[in-house]
Amino acid sequence: MGRVLMVVPPERFRDEELFDTRAVVEAGGHHVVVASMRVGECPGSRGGRVYAEAALDAQRAADYDAIVFVGGGGSRLLWRDEDALRLAREAADSAKVLGAICLAPVILGNAGVLQGRAATVAGSEARTIEACGATYAGPGVTVDGTIVTANGPKSSTLFGQRIVELLAYREGGGPAGIGSDRPVAVKAVIFDMDGLMFDTERLARDAWRRAMAEHGYALDDSVYLTAVGRTVEAACQTFVDALGPDLPIKDVEAAKARYLQEMLTLGPPLKEGLVALLDDIDDLGMLTAVASSTAQAEVARRLSSVGLLARFAVVVGGDEVARGKPAPDLFLRAAERLGVAPADCVVLEDSEAGIRSAAAAGMIPVMVPDLVEPSPVIRELAAAVVGSLPEVLGALRELGAA
């Protein structure tokens, strides 16, 4: 089974976060190595003690299947520790399972690996990880891709369970399906909208560029593509962060909406193979839904304008959930309304944020790239990457569709 490195501070680690989590991980058949800033005995904040057999500066993520940072007051000593930050980056870059609990998610934030991800932390540090680019998910345990975070000792057992699940996910070749021996029963397919069903991402990019130029700003792909798949609010914040606080974003967004509406007067252009794919999914007896960052009323309007609204049992918009992609809320809401377990849902997405969202929801992500080619990390998260909608049916059959 896997090798798991659990990193504790040299003093005042939170006992439950080490011992309870380790017990669950070891019960899952994995070997745990404990490391700290120095080899030797480390005292916990509740009277427990553990012997750190490995020095942090000698560890490399490549030698392990998971890296887990234990919290407690002493974990502040690791917040800016170069070896801790390096190890977190190595794990994230290679899509290893990466965990942190209580105060320790701040290490991940400072390492830069929570940018654009949903995560949790001890409540006192919520704003700290948000300043590092994370979306604070509230108390409990949060999984986003291969990163799992938890807010404190009461979540230790569930935290350990999620780590074991992610290790099983990786050992099985990704989500149940392609490359996995685990049985699946795909019952529903959830579609993103822009860039996946409709060839509208290029239109949206052109509308944003025209609106920016109208106000004296230039928007290049290096900035724009980081906003693909996100809510309008998140995209606006991305542009303000990149172009400066003087950007009149409300006026720019209003101009963008006007330009885009003009472009869509005749209805959004369909991606090749969409209608045939919907027919194939109907023949397989699977349910369909749409979960888009766009407001629900606008999603329904666009689908209706091309005669496709009735093809979907459920339509969920970004204005119906508290958190947009890459948080899992949109897809979980769609599964709830369909009455289908998340694990039995395939998600079709064109964006990195969408693939992260589907993975965080415990669903089976399939990527159909549009403007953005998948990074190595996204390829690791996706059950399949296909070139176009006509190739999706083959992937569904491999994933367990009848």
N, C-alpha and C positions, 0 to 999 in steps of 0.2 A: 504493500500500500504506500501511501505518500509519506514524505518527510516534512514536518511542520516546525518552523523556527518560531518560538514564542520569545519575544523580547520584553524583558522586565527592567524597570529602573533599578539602580543599585540599592535603593531604599524606598520605603513607603509605597510599594505597589499595592493595589487593592486585592486582597487575598482571593475573594470569590472570582474575580476576573481572570486570575491565573488558574486556580485549582479547579473550579467548576468547569471552566472552558476546556482545560486540558483533559479532564475526565471524559467529557463528551467526545473530544477529538480522538483520544486513545481508544474509547469504546467503539469508534468507527473504524478501528484497525490501523490507525496512523501512528507513526513514531514521532514523538515530540522531543525537540532539543531546546533547552532554555539558554538564552544568551543575555548578557548585560554589558554594561560599559567596562566591566572587569570580571575576570573569573573569580568565583568564590561565593560565599553565602550572602544572600540578600534578604533583609527583613521586610515583612509586609506590614501594612498599617493596622492590621487586626491581630497581630501576634504570630502569624505564620512565617515560615522561613523556607527558602528554596535555594538550592545550590545551582548557580549559573555555571554550566560546564563549558561555555563558549564565550569568547570575547567578541563583542560587537564588531570591532574594526577588522576582524578576520573573516567575517561572514559575507557570502555572496548569494544573491537571490537564485542564481543558476543552480545552486546545490540543493534547493528545496522546492517543494510543490506549493507551499504556502508560507507567508510571513505574517505574523500576528503580533501587534503591539498591545501590551497590557497597560491599563490605566492606573489610576490612583494619583495622589498628590505628587509622588516622586516622578511621575512621567513628565512633569514640566522640565526635568533635567534633560529630556530627550527632544524637546520641542525644536531646538536649534542645533542638535548634535549632528555633525556632518555625516557620520556613519549611519545614523538612523535615517536621515534624509536620503542618502545615497541608496540605502537598501530599499526604501519605499519606492524610489524612482525606478530602480532595477526591476522590482516586482511588477510595477504598473506597466513599464515598457514591454515586458515579456508576457503580459497577461497572466501572471501568476495570481493565485488567490491571495488577496491582501486584506487583512483585517485590523481593526483598531477599535478600542472600547473606552468609554468614559472620557477622560481628558486626552487620550492618545490620538484620536482623529486629528487633533491640531498638528501632529507630526505629519500626517498625510497632506493636510492643507498647506503647511509650510514647504513641503516637498513639491508642491504644484500638481499633485495627482488628483485633486478633487475638483479641478476646474471643469465646470459644466456638468457635474455629477450631483445626484441626490445623496445626501449623507446625514448622519446624526452624530451627536456629541453630548457630553454633559451640558445641561441647559445654560450654564454660565458662559460657555464658549460658543454658543450658536452664532453670534455675530462674528466671532473670529474666523470660523470656517466659511461663513458667507463672504467675508472680506477676501478669502482665498479663492472665491469663484464657485463655491458649492451652493447647492440649494438645500437649506436646512429642512429636514423631513420630520422634525418633531421627535418625541421620545420613542424608545423601543429599539428595533433592529431594522436597518435599511440595507438592501442589497442593490447595487447599481453595477451591472456587469460582473466583473470578478472582484469587486471591492465590497466588503461588508463592514458596516460600522454599527456600534451600539452605544447607548447613552449612559450605562452604568451597571453596577453589580447585579441588580435584579434581572438584568437582561442576559446574564452570563451564559445560562444554559441554552437559551434560544440562539445566542451569538455562536456558541459552539456548534449547534445543529446546522446553522446556515453555512458555516465553514465546511462541515462535513458534506453538505449537499453540493456546494460549489466544487469541492474536490471530486465528488462522484461525477459531476457535470463534465469536468475536464477529462477525467479518466475514461468517460464514455464517448469522448470525441465531440463534446458540445452538448446542446440540448438533445433530449431523447429523439432519435431519428437518424439522420445521416451520420454514419460513423459510430453508431451506438447499438448495443445489443439489447437495450431496454425497450419493451413494447410500448407503442404509442397508439392512440386512437384519435386522430385529428377530427374534431367535430365542428370547428368553425375557422373561418379565415377572416381576419380583420385587416382592412385596407387603410393605409394612409391615403391622402387625397392629392395634394399638390406635388407634382414631380413623380408621382407613382401612377395614378389613374389619369390625371390631366397633365398635359405638357405645359404647365403654367409657371414653373420655377424660372424659366428664362424670361417670361413676360414680367414676372414680379421683379426680377433683377433689373430689367430695363426700366420698369416704372420707378423703382427706387433711385436708379441712376438719374433719370430725368428730374425727379423731385429734388434730389441733392443738388444737381446742376442749377436748378431754378433758384436755389438759395446760396449758390456760390461754393458748393462743396463737391468733391470728387469721391466716388465710391468704387474701390477696386475689389477684385475677387478675393484678395487675401483677407479683407474684412467681411465682405458680403457672405462668403461661403460658411463662415463660422456661425451665421445666424440661420442657416437653412434648417427647416424642420421645427423651429421654435415658435412660440407665440409672438404676436405682434409686440407685446410689451417687452418680452425678452430681447427681441431683435432690436427694438428701439434703444434699449439700454446698452446693447452691444455696440451700436453705432455711436452713441454718446461717449462711451468709454474709449472708443477708437479715435473719434474725430474731435473730441473736446466738449466741455460743458456748455460752450456758447452755441452749439448746434441747436437750431430751433426745431427740435424733433417733432413737436406736435404739428407744426405747420408742414414740415417735410412729410410726415406720415399722412396727413390729410391730402397733400398733393399726390403722394404715391397712390392712395386709394382711388383718387379721381382718375389718374392715368390708367390704373389697372382696370377700373370699371369700363373705361373707354375701349380698352383692348379686348375685353370679354363681352362686348355687346352682342356678338353672334353666338355666345356660349363658349365655354372653355374647350380647347382642342383635346380630343381623347388620345391617350397613348395607344399605339398599335397593339392589337391583340386583347384589349380590355374586355370587350363584349364577349368574345369567344371564350376567354378565361372564366367569366361569370357563368356562361352556359355550362362549361365543363364542371365547375364547382357545384352548380345545381344538379348535374347528372350524378355527381358523387354523393349527393344528399347532405352536403355540409351547409351550415348557416353562414351568412356573411354580415359584416358590419363595417362601418367607416368610423375611424377615430382620428380626427384631424385637429391640429392646433388652431385652425380657423374657427371663428364663432359658429355655433351650431346652426343658426338661422341661415347664414351665408353658405355653409356646407350643403344644407338641404336645398337652398335656392339653386346652387350650381348643379347639383345632381338632377334636380327637376328640369333645369333648362336643357339638359341633353337626354331626358327621358330615362334616367337611371335610378331615380329615388326609390322606386318600388322594388328594385333589385336587392335592397339591403334591409335586413330585419331591424337593424339598430343603426342610428347615426349619433355620434357623440362629438361635441365641439369643445374647443379649448376653453370656452367661457363657462363650462359646466363643471370644471374641476379646480381645485385650489392650486395645483402645481402642474405646469406643462412639462412636455418632454425636455430633458431625459428622465424625469420622474415617471413612475409607472402608472400614475393615476388615470390617464385617458384610457389606456388599454384595459386596466382593471375594471373601470366603469363599463366599458363595452362588454366585457365578459360577464359581468354581473347582470346586465340587462338581457344578454342572450341566454343566461341560465346555464353557462358552460364553464367548467373549471379552467383556470388560466393555463394549466399544463396541457390542455386539449385544444389550445388555440394556436394557429399559425398567424404570425403578423407579417404582412408585406410592407416593406419600408424602403425609401430611397435615401434616407439621411442617417448620419451618424447618431444624432440625438434620438431618432426614432428606434434604431437598433438597440441603443442603450436602454431606452424606455421599455422595449419589449422584453429584453433580457431581465431587467429589474422586476418586471411583472411575473416572471417565471413562465413566460410563453416561449414559443419556438420562432425565433426571428429569421426571416428570409429577406435578403437585401437584393433590390433591383436598382443599381446605381443610376443616378441621373446626372446632376452637375458634379457631384463629389464622388471620387473613387474611394472604396473602403481602405482604411489604414490596416496594418497588420493586426492591431488590437480588435478592430471591428470584424475582421475576417475570423478572428478567434471566437468572437461572441456569436456570430451568425451561424445558423445551422446550414445555410447554403447562401451562395452569392450567384445570381443568375444574370445574364446579360439583358434580358427583356421579358416582358409579360408572357409571350408565347412559351418561354422556357419554364414558367412557374409550375405548370401541370406536372411535368416530370419530377420536379422537386417535391411536390405534394405527394406523389405516388411513393417516392423513396422515404418520405417522412411518415408513411403509415396510412395515407388516405386509401379508401377501398378501391 
